[in-house]
Amino acid sequence: MTKGTQAFGMRHNKTHVVCRRCGRKSYHVQKSQCASCSYPAKKMRRYNWSIKALRRRTEGTGRMRHLKTMPRRFKNGFREGTKAKSLKASGN
């Protein structure tokens, strides 16, 4: 048997399927582990030898539902439960 063109017709089994955590087609079915994010491990897979991969999935690449309001709240001293004074009531 050869390993070239003829053998490629027999390849119809999937080793990797879509990962439910990172969404990439890197979840190995037999190993039950993602090659990209290392799911189901609790810690995300990250290595400093691949700086581009870190950049793709670091904070600031998603919705940032919590972090995007931080600069504004920090500027105002994290105040809560107060209301701005009305300019009409102050009598201009």
Phi, psi and omega in degrees: 000145176259164180255004187267227188303317183297323184287338184291338178290339183270354184274100179221017174256141182263125175273321183246135175236178184291131179278140183281344179267308185263344177080006179265159181274065187231003182279116181280122188292315183286322179283337187056046179210142180276134180283341184267311185246357177067023173300138015268014177297147184290323181273137177291145178282124176208136180228139182285348178285348175239086185291325180296321180294324176295319182296325183292329185230034176270177179292144185103357180257349181252212182284331182054052184302326182266314188290334186289342178267354185298312183301319181293317180291324177295319180301324182266011176072028178054040179285147180216151174075012178252165180231141180292144179289137181286135178288330179293318183290331183288344174079080178270000000 
